[in-house]
Amino acid sequence: MLATTFMRKQPPPPKYTARDERKAVRMAKVKVRCRLQDLLDQREMTRSAFSEATGLTAAAVRGLCENTAKRIDIDTLSALCSFFNKDWHELFEVVSKEDWEE
């Protein structure tokens, strides 16, 4: 007996959309700004010293300091809160999109 297999046509992969072209990003009226660089400046601490003290990668620290991170890991957030002895809402601020781009 021959086994009949039905080959389902695979859907095409989703098209890549640059972050700034995504509908949700374009429609957003606010952005979330990480205050990590401000807090490091207050302590006169370098990013690399902070990275070593917390165990966070240099890339994660850079993304947060430069506000280029697209997401934050809960363990990273915990490390930030523990190091600065602050609640999470003290580490971030909501900024209107117009103020951000100025």
Rosetta blueprint (number, residue, H / E / L):
1 M L
2 L L
3 A L
4 T L
5 T L
6 F L
7 M L
8 R L
9 K L
10 Q L
11 P L
12 P L
13 P L
14 P L
15 K L
16 Y L
17 T L
18 A L
19 R H
20 D H
21 E H
22 R L
23 K H
24 A H
25 V H
26 R H
27 M H
28 A L
29 K L
30 V E
31 K E
32 V E
33 R E
34 C E
35 R L
36 L H
37 Q H
38 D H
39 L H
40 L H
41 D H
42 Q H
43 R H
44 E L
45 M L
46 T L
47 R H
48 S H
49 A H
50 F H
51 S H
52 E H
53 A H
54 T H
55 G L
56 L L
57 T L
58 A H
59 A H
60 A H
61 V H
62 R H
63 G H
64 L H
65 C H
66 E L
67 N L
68 T L
69 A L
70 K L
71 R L
72 I L
73 D L
74 I H
75 D H
76 T H
77 L H
78 S H
79 A H
80 L H
81 C H
82 S H
83 F H
84 F H
85 N L
86 K L
87 D L
88 W H
89 H H
90 E H
91 L L
92 F E
93 E E
94 V E
95 V E
96 S E
97 K H
98 E H
99 D H
100 W H
101 E H
102 E L
